[in-house]
């Protein structure tokens, strides 16, 4: 069976859907390039800046970046080096484990992030005319595919703390009111709102409804 065979596709809805996803991936590649050109960066450099901006600081590592964008550690290092040379990110060894390199945005990096806030808008606007009931089924279907690819190790889905099995909200009265049982530490509200690559959805349906995102 081949999704590239039009005769087989005619008879098989799974092949038709797989082909639609393949075509979407091609369109997304083109649109990402188009939206990255104005800031003089490649799509993967933009993704890296967005990863650093949206990921909790103590897990915004080169290793997690590699998983998030689906590449090797060596390639991620190369991307980071390009951004270091442009003065958009800085790196430092993690205090608890100096083998891990953490990334932060510089002031110039934050300025660029402000300019690319709506990166992905072309794809987003393609969803604008979908009626809500179609969107609901679409989200559940896509979520199931994301979940299946995640279980097979083809992608990482990073999400904020809400909905994670390890999350214990509002257990302390301080400026760090939440607790994570996985990393065994208290979290501020702001930290709990950032993406975490260790997020473990409290139920598969929740994961499917969200449809996932990249570690991001
Ligand atoms: S493991 Fe879950 S609760 Fe812990 S920081 Fe990550 S998302 Fe939050």
Boltz pocket constraint, residues with backbone or C-beta under 6 A from the ligand:
constraints:
  - pocket:
      binder: B
      contacts: [[A, 159], [A, 160], [A, 161], [A, 162], [A, 164], [A, 165], [A, 166], [A, 167], [A, 168], [A, 179], [A, 180], [A, 181], [A, 182], [A, 183], [A, 192], [A, 196], [A, 197], [A, 198], [A, 199], [A, 200]]
      max_distance: 6.0
